[in-house]
Amino acid sequence: MSKSTTGIEIRTDGPVRTITFARPERRNGMDLPMFGAYYDALAEAEADDGVRAVVVTGARSSFCSGATPDLLAQLAGADGHEGAAEKSMDAVLGHPAHLPLTMGTPLIAAINGSAAGLGLVHALFADVRFMADEAQLSAVFSRFGLIAEYGAAWLLPRLVGVGHAMDLLLSSRAVGAAEALRIGLVQHTAPRDTVLAAAHEYAHRLAETCSPASMAVIKRQILDGLRTPADEAVAASVSLMRESFGRPDFPEAMAALRERRQPVFPPR
């Protein structure tokens, strides 16, 4: 399955779906149709019970160089474009701008090359990030007279702390893989020629050994917990734990443990 005419390519390998930003001639820069097609692909993966993990990456040597000049003009309402800035992103994209955060399916980024601006945001929206040793990440917004777009100012402090977020967003400087790993911006690094394989191996491990329902609930617990007092979060976890005992996943995991086999979990 492919949507290469929009700059998005899709491949499914068993329970893992890979979405590729596929306009290498412009370093996988994203226009509005490509942005919408990417979110369409995420929504389709989320709705497919057979997909238990999603990997997003870029073609050739770039992850995503960010918004194209045409997309920026559309959002600004410049050069004869109808102003998309006055519309909600739901109307512009057909999905909320924070769509990846609403997914129960794990989203893993294989950052194979440079990710800047909107490209960085797409990487930040992933649940786990693998980064090529040769890649660089950059916010770039302040250098174009823009602000931290698409929730970057909400995401970065929660990932790396306020100080690092201030540094990266104010300066728009490029960050290499070693620094990104040190400050917690990414979780794994690998050479460019193996980073996608490493992300796929991780995704398959999630898909084949972890309960889809459990992963979906855990994702929601983590995100909800960012704005929930500790006592409420603990109380909610006790209630969710009781619910998990009532799902088929727990007895299946116990049976698999006794029988020394991999568990076969039902769809989410």
Protein Blocks (a to p, Z undefined) as FASTA:
>chain_A
ZZfknopacddehjbccddddbfknoopacfklmmmmmmmmmmmmmpmkbgbdcdddehj
bfbecjcfklmmmmnopghiacfklpcfklmnopafklmmmpmbdcddddfbccehjlmm
mmmmpmbdcddfkbccdeklmmnopaceehlmmmmmmmnojklmmmmmmnopacdfklmm
mnopambdcdfklmmmmmmmmmmmmmmmpcfklmmmmmmmmmmmmmgcfklmmmmmmmmm
mmmmmpmklmmmmmmmmnopadddddZZ
